Structure formats: structure tokens, C-alpha cells
Amino acid sequence: MEKSDREIAASIERIKRNLQTIGVRLPNGGEKYKANLRRHEYELERQLEKVCHLLRHKPPPSAGIFISDAIFSGEGMSNNSEFGQHSIGGEHEDEGNSYSSGKHHSYVWDYFDLLSVAPNGDKKAKCGACGRVYVTNANSGTSNLRRHIPKCFDIDEPGQAKKQKRAPLDQAMYREKLAISIIKHNYPFSYVEHEETRNLHKFLHGDVKFITRNTAKADVLKIYEREKMILKDKLEKVTGRICLTSDLWSSITTDGFMALTAHYVDENWNLRKKVLNFRVIPPPHSGSILAEHFIKFLADWGIEKKVFTITLDDAKYNDILVYRLKDHLRLNNALVCNGDFTHVRCSAHVLNLIVQAGLKVIEGAIEKVRESVKYVRASAARKYKFAECIQILSLQCGKHVRQDIVTRWNSTYLMLDCALAYRRAYTRLALVDSSFQTSPSEEEWVRVEIITRLLKPFYEITTLFSGSSYPTSNLYFHHVWRIRLYIEKEMCNVDQVISGMAKDMKDKFDKYWKSYSMILSFAAILDPRYKVKLVEYCFSKLNMTFKEREEKLKRIVDGMHKLYDKGYNIQSETMHDSLIPESSNVGGNMLDELDGFDTFQSQYKVVDNEKSQLTLYLEEPSVDRKVELDVLQYWKDNQVRYPKLAVMARDILSIPITTVASESSFSIGGRVLSKYRTSLLSSNVEALLCTRDWLFDLEGTKMKTITKWMKILLKTLKH
């Protein structure tokens, strides 16, 4: 029960009399406590307890109640004296008093917890609010504990129950959280100086110390350097090879940025992606100059000897870049198979070139659909009239009328797909609205339908390629083959426009197919569900002669064995035909010329030429193809059986087929370096973008082999 002000005042007077009886002079400055009786009482109690400690005989460290306790409880008090038997000299000390009870009755123990005795004998106590630890030996007393109590507890409140103060602010953690919020949400550095931001932080904790934009920038750079060292250490510990993607981006300030992204499989066999650099590259952007910057990036990260492949788009300067880079890496013998498989062309760019080549042929029909969509979306009245046509015809497909972006063929596909769903509505609109003159004819609608069907596999595989959590490379071969199959089918179309479009697409496809079919085939073969048979089957369905199929299949198998034998140093002492002599000392009976022949023969060990792990894997029965298999998990589980082949599989399956990973950083770069932050230093741009990728790209997201689109596309493999 809380004491009233009158009870507290009476208690103060009683303590004063006790102190005066002992002969203690009261401290000056008591007037300042008049406004707060509880604080006054607390100070007097402290003084009384201190005096009583000094007057007593040396009690054990766990002494019980003090004189002040006796005053309030009435224990041991006689009618003639407020101290009763507890004489100051201690001659009449009651042996049954609370000193022998072993309990701590000082008020400080309401706020502190005793800890175990330290090895050196020190006794320590921990604050119940902030956790700070103090030494509480007999020599040190509890003064330091008393001084600490007002920092963590509101002792001014009446009653025995003390109100705990808020925990002290960790200023370093506060600054780091601010920096991380700037990194994650693209806040400007001046965010920390905004008036209402500071008011909010002050409201949450009164002890906060505000920082300036320069301090926030320094904190961001500090986190960047720290995370860079952590990532650098992880890359150093990667046991396999590292695949790279790179691309150029022009910012709103027309500065050219180069993005370099690393792809690898970590120790847990998870596919990882990390943006290593996002650096301004001064012009000119020639292949030789870009190669110099590329080499500096690799040296800075210490991964020159770990490079496996480099995926780039089809720009001409990239051919020179790869050529220069190969020359540099050959000096340290750092290339696999002398760089035969180093350069991988971006499949998304190749698909874009193939589609654009075909769309040029049938631009007329597409243009009519585009103008029809523009007409319907031009005003609210037209939208309403078009909606009436849809309602009358009872068309319920749930799709929206979409407008495409001319330079992006995938948006053109979506526009055509939606337009086909409302084909009858467009036809009816042309009948009821005389102003609508761009409706496609029936022949053109049939052509659009064929085009849409042809573009669908392109769209699906491009979506697969462009996913942020992209799959391993084993799935690409099948879908690229599917595209060629569709193209060859449409080459026989009776519509000359469609067949001409397919022919142009076929010419473009053949131009690039040779450059990346090899590495795609390797990845498909390392899928235990398909192996070489999938490649052989796909070739049999294409318009190829038997001799062409056999030669192409042989080149792929030989290339894989070459990569296995030379690139991964698979040769071991058990895989060579060799004779190893043990000794040259041959004994025997000279009278018998053949005496000792058996001993001579046993001096040599003939080592048989065993089958390689790759051969054993290919000869092993395939896994059921209808099983949704995580290929990386398969090789993780079988690395004991195929230790060296598993290393090669891990590297091949991590190859990125597109530069989408690097291009995705450009969208983030556009938000970091917006029109409102054009003066941001390039070094700060790199720190913000890279640190964001390192901290949050993998937060709760592991690049699993089976993704949403992969599951959708796998259904096609089961039919």
C-alpha cells in the first residue's frame, strides 16, 4: 500500500531524530527536496544506512537488517530507547538478530540481482533494468549501486513499487539502423535531418542524439566496407568456380555504369547471386577499356583464378572484351579448357533478336491491333461503348485491354493475346461505331492468332530466363529446342507471310544456336532424368539429316569429356595404364635362366584403366523424368559417389544464361540515382546499391532450382 504525504513526512522526521541521536549532522541543501518528499526520504535513508554501517562491528558480507530497518519494523527496540538492545557498541547484541539470517535487506537489492562469485573472489550485482554489472565487495560497498538506481528507475514515485525507466539508448545501434533504412528504402541522406523524423525519434527515446547527413553517409560507407569484407571472405571459401554476368547502363545523368554480378553455388548447394560492382566507366566504352576495368574488379575481389564463364549480350565490343580478358587470365593458367567455354551469349538478347526479325515481316497486322487498342483506350466514352459490346457478346475472360511498348516484343505478345480474347468485341465495335476504322480483317485476325501461338513459347522461356530467382541451367536446353521446333513447323505454313516470318526467324536462330547449344547441352546431360538421350531425342525431331545429328551429338559428348578430363583435372594415378617398379634387385639361381621370373614379374603393378565418373554416371539408369527433381540437391546427395563430377556439375548448373541479373540492378540504380539525386557521387551509388543487394537479396529467399515458372514449364516435359 502506498504511503500518504503525511506518513512520508512523519517517516522523515523519525529518521532525522535517529540521525541526531547518533550525532550525525544533517546534510545541507535539504530545502531542495521540499517539493518531493519521497526523494527527501530516500536521501535520508541512504545517509542513515551509511552511518549505521560505519558504527557497527564488522558484520559478515551477508549482514542482515540495519538499524534503519529496526526503526521501521520495531524489532529489538525498547521503550526507553529507539535502538533498544542494538547498542552501538554491540555488547548487548542479540545473537539471533538478522545478521545471522544471511539475507540482504538493503533497498538496493530491490533493483539489483547478485551474480555468482567470480574466480578472483569478487562479488558482483547486475542492474535489473539495463543489465550493467557492478562489484559489491565489502571494501567497495553499495554506493555505486545506489548512484546507479536513479538512472534506471523513477524513485520519485510514491510507494514501494518502483517504476522502471526505459532502457538506455544504444546510439551505435541507432545509427546503424538509420543507415540500413537508407540503404533498403532508397532514402536520401538528408532523411536524418528532416524535422518530423527527428521529432519521431525524440518521442520514441528522449536520449537520442541526432546525426547529420554526412554522418549518415559515413555510416552507410562503413556498412558497405564491412559487408564487402564478409562477401570477399565467402567468395574466397567457394570451392567451385564462379560465373559472371556484366552489362552497361546509362543513368539519367548520361554516365555509363558497369554492373558485375557473381553467380555461384555455396557450401549448402544453394544457387547465389551477388552484385560485386556498380561502377562508373568513363568513355569511350571500347572492348579494350572495358576489359581493363573488368580485370581490376576481379583482382579487387580476388577471384581471377575462379572464373568459369562470363555471360554478356551480343554487342560487338563484348567480343573484344572477352578476347582481352582471356589473354589476361591465360597468363595465370586460370581458364578452364583454355577458355573454350568462357564466353556465354545472353539467351534473352538472342531470343529478342529472333522475335524482332520475325515481327518485321508481319508488322501490318500487328499495327492494326495496336491502333485498335489505342482507339478503345483513348476516352471514357469509347471504353464504355467497348464494354457494352463485351457485355452483349457475353465475353468473360478476365483480361484487360493492354497497350504495348513498341520496343518490347513481350509486351506486344501480351497485347495480341488480350486482343484475341476480345476479337468479336472489336468486330462489333466496328459495326456500331463508324469512327472506328482500324479493326483488323478476318484474315489479319487469323494471322495474329498464328503469331500469338508462335510467340507464346518465346514469352514463357523469356519469363523463365528473366526470373529474379532463376533456375539452374539444366532446363534451358529443352525450351530453346521447343522454340526451334515451333519455327520449323510454321515454315511450312500455307500463309506466305507467316512462312516468310518463320524463315527469317530460323536464319537468325541458326546464327546463334551454334554459339551456346554446347553449354546448354552439358547442363541438360547433367540432369539425371534425361542425360544424353534428351539431346539425342531433341535432335531427332529437328529438320536435320542423320549425319548432321550424329556429328552434332558427338561434338557435344566429346566436348563434355574434354571439359571433364582437362578442366577439372580428373586424371588420377588410378586412371592411367602404367608400370610402377618397386625394386631393381632381382635374385635367383643363375643355373636356371627362368629362376626368379615370378619375383621379377611381381615387382611391377599393372594399373587398369578404370572408367571415369562421367562414364559411370552416363551408363547409370536415368531417374523418372516425371519427378520434380532439384538437380542441385541430387548432386549434393551424390557427391560421395561422384566427387569430381559433382564439382563440375555444380559449376555448370550455376551458369547464368542471361544478363538479367546484372540488368535488374539497373532498375534499382534508377531509383537510387533519380532525377532528385543527380548529384550523388558514383562511389555512394555503388555503396548503396551493392550493400542493398548483399543485405536483402537473400533475406528469406534462396534461389531454389524449382521456381514458380519452372513448375509451370515442367508440365510440358511430362506430355
N, C-alpha and C positions, 0 to 999 in steps of 0.2 A: 504494500500500500504506500502511495506517495505521501511524503510529509508536507504539511502546510507551511507557509512562510513563518507563521508563529512558532511552529515546532522547530524549524531550522534555526530561527533566531535564538530560541532557548538553548538549542544544542551549541550554538556558537558561544553564548555566554558561559555555559558549563565548561567548554574546552578552554576558554580564556582563564577561568578560575583555576583549572588544573595546571595550566602553564604557569600562572602566577604563583601557585602553591609550590611548584617545583623551583621557582626562582628564575624562570625563563622570561626574558624581556620580549615583549610582543614586537613583531616587525612593524616598521613604519610603512606608511602608504596604505593603511587599511581603508582609507576613505574611498579608494577607487573600486572597492568591492561592494559598496553600499547598494549599487544598482543591481547587484547579482548576489543574493545571499548564498546560493549553492556554491558558487566559486569561492566565496569567503570561507565557508565551512570547509571546503576541500583543502584550501591552503593551510588553515589552522590544524586540520587533522594531520596533514603532512608534517608540519612543524612539531606537533606533539609526538608523533610516532618516531621522528628522528631523535628527539631528546630522550625518549624512553629507551631507545636502542643504546644510547651512549651511557645512560645511568645504570643499566643492568650489568650483572656479571656476564661474562662471555657465554652466551647461550649456544647450543648446537645450531648448525646451519638451518635445521628444520624447526626452529623455535616456533612455539605456538602463539597464543594471543598476547597482544601487547597491553600496556596499561590503558591505552585508549580504548581497547576492546573491553577491558574490565569496567571502564567508566560507563560505557553504554549498556553493557549486559548486567552489571551489578554483581558480577562474580567476585568473590574474595573481598568485598567491601564491608567494613564495619560501620556501626552507627556513628562513631566518633571521627572517622577519617574517610575521605573519599578513596583512599588507597587501601584501607583495611590491612590485611595480613601482608599485602605485597609491599613490604617496606623497601625503601630504596637500597638499603644495604644488603638486603636479601637474607638476614639472619633467620627471619621467620617465614622464609619462602615455603609455600606448600608444595611438597614433592608431587602431589597429584595434580599440579596445575597443567595448563595446556601446552607447556613446553615439551612435555614428555609425550604428547599425543602425536607428534610428527606431522601435524597439519600446518599449512600456510594460511594464515588468516589476514595477511596484508591485502589491502584493496587492489594492489597491482595484479594479483593473481586472478582477479575478475576479468582481466584484459589480456594476460599472458599465459602461455602454456609451457610447462617445464619440458625440456628435452633430455634425452639420455646424456649421461656424463661422458664428456669427451675423453679420448685416450690420455690426454695430458692432465686430466682431473678437473678441467673447467666445467662448471655447471652453466647451462645456457637456457634462455627462455625465448619463445617466439611470440611475436605480436599476433593476436587473433584476427586482426584486420588486414594488415599489409604483409605479414609473414616475416618481418625483419627480426633478426636474432641478436640478442644481447647476452653478455657474460654476466652471471649473477653470483659470483663468488662472495665469500664473507668480506673480503677486502674491498670489493667494488660496491657492494650493497645493491640497492634497488633504485638509486637516484636516477640513473639513466633510463630506467623503465618508466619512472614517474614523469620524467620530462617528455618522454615519447607519447604518453597516453593522450594528451590534448591534440596531438597531430592527427590521430586516427579516430578519436571518439569525441562526441559532444557531451562533455561532462557538465555543461551548464544546465542541462535539462534536469528537473527535479526527479526524485525517486531513485531507487536502486538500479533499475533497468537503464543502462546507458545506450544511447543511440549511436550506432557505428557510422562513422563518416564514410564517404565514398573512397574507394581505393586511390592511392596517388597515381597520377598520370605518368605513363611511360612515354616520355617525349620522343625518344628514338623510334619507338614502335608507331607512334602517331605520325611522325614524318614519313616513315616507310609506307604506311597505309595510304597517306596522301599521294605519294609518288606512284604507288601501284594503281590507284584510282585514275590518275592522269594517264598512265600507260594503257590501261584497259579500255577506258571510255573516251579516249582522244580529247581530254580536256586541255585547254590552254594552260600554260604555266601560270598565267595571271589568275587562274581559278582560286589559288590560295589567298589572293589579296582581295577577292570580292567581299564586300561589306557583309552581305547576308550569310555568306559561307562562314565568315569569322564569327558572326553572331550565333549561328547554329552551333559551332564548335565550342564557343564560350558557354552556351547554355548547357551543353552536354557535360562539360567539365570546366570548372572555374579556373583551374591551374594551367590551362593550355597556353602555350607560348606560340604566338603566330609567327609564320615564316614568310619570306618574300619569294617572288617568282624566281630569282636567281638561286635561292636555296633549294627550291623545289626542283629546278633544273639540275643542280648538282646532285641531289638525291636520286634523280632518275638515272643520271650517268653512273652513279655509284652502283645502283642495282644492275645496270647493263653490264658493267665490268665484272661484277660478281657472278652473274648468270653466264657470262661468256666463259669465264674460267671453269665453271661447272660443266658446261656443254663441251668445252675443249677436252676436259678430262674424260667425259663419256665417249667422245669420238676416238680418243687415244685407246680406250679399252675395247672398242669394237673389234671383234676377232675376224670378221669378214671384210669384204670390200664395201666401198661407199659409192653410190651412184649420184650423179649431179644433174641438175637442170638449171638453165640460165636463160634470161631474156632481157630485153631492153625496154624501158618505159620513158615516155616523155611527160614531165609534170606540167602543171598549169603555168609554171614559170619557164617552160621550154627547156629545163635542164634534163639531161639524159641520165637516167638511173639504171644501173645494172643490178639485177637480183640474182643471187646464187643460193640454191637450195640443195640440201643434202638429204638423201634417202638411204636408209639402212635398216637392217633387222637387228634389234637389240638382243641382250643376253637372254631375254624371256621369249624370243622369237615373235616379237610384235613388230609390225612394219611402222617405222617412224619417219617423220618429215620435219626438218628444221631449216628455217631461213638463216643462212650464215651471214650474208652481206646484202645491204641495200644501199649501194654507194653511187655517188655522182661521178660520172665519167665525162671528163671534158672532151669536146670534139677535137679532131674528127674521130668517128666511130668505125675505124677500119678494123679488119680482122687482126692485123698485127698488134695494134694498140690494145684492143680488147684482150688479146692473148696475154699481154704483159700484165694487165690488171688481174686477169684470171689466175695467173701464176702467183702473183703476190697474195691473193686471197688464200690460195691453197697452202702457201708457205706460212701464212699467219696462223692458220688453223692446224698446221702440222699434219695434213692428210695427203701430201703429194704422192706418197707411196701406197695409198689405199684406194686410189681412183679406179673404178671399174668401167663405167660408161658415162657419157655426157649426152644428155638429150637437149637438142636445140631445134629451132624452127628452120624453115627452108631458105632463109636469107643467104645470099651469096657470101657475105662477109663471115658467116659462121663456118664455111668450109675452110677458109684461111685460118680462122681461129683454132679449129681442131688440128689443122696441119702443124701450126706453130706449137701448139700445146703438146702434141705427140712428140715432136722433136725434143722438147724440153724434158718430158717425162722419160724418154728413152735413155737420156744421159744417166739416170739413176736406176735403169732397168726396172722401172715401176709399172710398165704396161703389161696387161695380160695378153698373151699371144701377139706381142709386138704391136698391139693397138688395132688388130683386125676387127674387133667388136666394140671399139671405144665409142664411135660416133653413132648415135641413135637419132633418127629424124622424128620430129613431133608428129604423131599419127593424127592428131586433131587438125593440124595445119594441112596435112596431106588430104584428109577427108574433105576439108573445106575447099581445097583446090579442085578436087574431083567433082564435088557438087556444083561449084561455080561454073566449071566447064560445061556441065550439063544444063544448068539453068539458063545459060545464054541462048541456047537453041530454042527453048520454048518460052521466051520472055513475054511474047504476046499474050498468051492465055493467062499467065501469072499477073501481068499488068492489069488486065480486065478485072480480075478478082480483087486486086489491090484497090483499084478505083471504086469498085462496088462497096467495099468496106469503108472507104473514106466517105462516100456519099451517105451511107447509113449513119455514120458517126458524126456527121457534120453539124446536126442541130437536134434539139429535143423533139421537134415535130416529126422529123424523119425517123428518129428512134421509136417514137410512139407508133407511127404508121407501120414500121417494120415489125414491131411487137404484135400489132394486130394481125399481120399476115401469119406470124408464127402461131398465134392463138387459134386462128381459123383453121389452119392446117394441122393443129394438134401436135406440133413438134416439141418433144420434151427430151432434149439431150443433155441439158445442164451446162452446155458450153457457152462461153461469152464470145461476142464478136470481137476479134482481135485484129489490131493493126500491126503490120510487121515493120522491122527495120531493114531497109533495103540491103545494107552491107552484111547482115547476119542471116544466113540461109536457114538456120534453125528456127528463127522467128518467122521466116517465110513459110516453113513447113507447118508450124502451129496455126498460122493464118489460113493456109489452104485446108488444113484438117477441120478447123472450125467452120469455114465457108461451106465445105461439103455437107456438114451436118444441117445447114440451113439452105441447101441448094434450092429446094422447092419454094422457100420463102422469098429468095431473091427473084425467082422466076415470076412469082405472083406480084411482087412489088413492081416489077417492070410493066405489068398489065394495068395496075391501078394507079401508077404514078408516071405520068408522061415525061416528067423531068429526068427520070432515071433511064439513062441511055447506055450505061456501061455494063449491063448484065451480060455475062458470057453466054455464048450459044450452047446448044446441046452437045455439039461436037467438042467444044472447048471444055465443057464440064467433064466429059469422058476423059479428055487429055489430062485435066487437073487431077482426076481420080487416079490415073495411072502414075502421074508424077508423085502424088502423095504416098501411094503404096511403095514406090521406089525409094522415096526419101525416108520412110519410116525406119528401116534398119540403120541408115546413116544417123538418124536422130538418136536412136537407142544406144548405139555404140559411142556416139559423141557424148551422150549423157553419162555413160559408164566411164569414159575417159576423163570427163571433166569433174567427176565427183571429188569433193574435198577429202572424203575417206575412201580413196581409190583402192581397187582390189589389186591383188598380186597379178603379175603379168601372164599367168597361165591361161586366163580367159580371153585374151585379146585375139589369138590366132583364129579361133572358131568364128568370131563375129566379123573379122576382116574378110575371111573366106566367104561368109554369108553375103557380104556386100558384092563381092565379085560374082557370086552365083546369080544374084538378082540382076546385075548389069548384063551378064551374058544372056539371061533369059529375055530381057527387054530388047536386046539387039535383034531378036527375031520377030519383034512386034510388026504387025501389018501397017501400023501408022508410021509413015516415013519420018515424021517429026520426032516421034518417040524413039524409033530405032537410031536416028541420027544423033539424038541426045545421048543414048546409051553407048554409041560408038566413041563419041568424044570422051565420055567418062572412062571407058575401057582404056583408051590410049593414055590418059593421064594416070590411071590406076597402075598400068603395067610399068610406067616410068618409075614409080616409087616403090612398087611391090618388091622389086629385087633388093632394094636397099635395106629393108627391115624385115623381110619374111624369115630370114635366118634366125634372128634373135627371138622373134615371136614363136618360131617352131621349137626352139630349145625350151622355152617356158612351157609350151603345151606338152612336150615329151616328158617333162618332169612332173606332170600331173599323173599320179598313179592310176587314174581312171582311164586314161587314153593312151599315153606313151606314143610310140612311133605309128601305131595303127591309125590314130586320128589324122595325122598328117597324110598318111598314105590314102586314107579314105577321102579326105577333102580334095586331094589332087585328082583322084579318080572321077570326081563329079565335075571337074572343070573341063573346059574345052582345050584339052592337051592331048598330044599323042602319047602312046605308051612309052616311047623312048624319052620324051621330054619329062614325063613323070618320074621315070626311073633315075634319070640323071639328076633331077632336082632333089629327089629324096636321098640319093647317095651323097650329094653335096652337103645336105643338112646333117645326115648321120656322121659323115666324116668330119664335118666342122665341129660337131659336139664332142667327138672323141679327141679332136685336136685341142679343144679348149680344156677338156678333162685331163689329158696327158701332159700338156705343156704349161697351161695356165695355172694349174693348181699343184704342180709337182707331184703328181700321183705316183710316179715311178718309185718303187722301193726295192730294197735288196731282194725281196721275195718274188719280184716280177720279171727278173732277167734270167736268161739262160747263162749260167756262169759256172766256172770251175774254181773252187777255192782250196788251194793246197794247204794242208795242215803242217806238214814237215817234209824235209828233203832227205831225212835219214832213213835209208832202206836197208834193212838187214835181210840175211838169208843164206842158204847154203850155196856156195859157189859151184858145187858139183852139179847142182840141179838148176838149170837156167830159168825154170819157172818157179823155183822156190822163192817165196816171198811175194808172188804176184798178187795174192789176195790182200796182203798187207798194203802193197802199193796202191791197189785199186780203192781200198777203204780210206786212203789219205785224202781223197777228193770228195766233196759233197756236190752232188748234182741237184741244182735247184730247178724245179719245174716252173714253166711259165704259166702262172695261175691266171684265172680270169679276173679282169678288173671289176671294181664295184659297179661301174656303169653298165658293163655287160651283164652282170648278175641281176641288176635292177631291171634291165630291159627284158631279160628272159623270165623274170618272175611274173606270175599271173596278175592281170590287172584287177583293180578294185572295182566294185559295182559302180557303173557310171551314174546311176540314179541317186546315189548317196550324195547329200550336200556335204562335201568334204572341205575342211580347212586345210589347204595344202601345206601351209607353214607348220601347222600342228602335226601333220603327218610326218614331215621331215624332222621335226623336233623329237617325235616319238621313235623315229628310226635312225637317229644319228649314231646310235651304238652299232647298228648293223652296217651302216654305210657312212662312216665318219667323214671321209674325204669327199664323197659325193654330196653329202648333206651340206658341206661348206659351199660347194659350187651351186647347189640348188638354192641356198639362202641368198646368194648374191644375184643369181639370175631372176628369181622371183621378186626381188626388190627393185628391178629396173623400171623406172617410170617411162611410160610410152609417150607421154605428152609433157609439155612445159606448163601445164595448167597450174601446178603447184607454185611455180615462180610467178605466173601471171596473176594468181589470186592475191599475192602480196601487193600488186599494183592497185587493186581496189581499196585496200587498207591504206596504201600510200596516198591515194587520192583524198581520203578523209583526213589523214594526218596533215598533209600539205595542201590544205584547201585554199580557196581564194581569200579567206580571212587570216591565213597564216603563211603567206608567201615569203615572209622574211625569216622564216625558221631556218636555222643553219642545217646543212646537209648532215652533219655529224649527229645532230639532235634527232633528225628524221630517222636515221639508221638506228639510233639507240631506242627510240620509241617503238618503231615497227618490229625490230628483231626481238626486243625484250617481250613485247606482247606475244609474239609467236612462241617464244620459249616458255613463258609462264602459263599461257592459257590455251595454246593449240591442243595440248594433250590432256587438259584437265577433264578427267572423266571420259575421255574419248581415245580409244585405242583403235588404230587402223586395222580392223579385222579384215580377214580375207573375204568373208561373206557379208556384203552390204545389201542395202535395200534393192538397188538396181541389179546387183549380181544375182540375187534370188529370183528376180523377175526374168532376167535373161537366161538363167539356168534352166528355166522351164522349157526353153526351146531345145535344150540339149536332150531332153527326155522324150522327145517325139520323133 
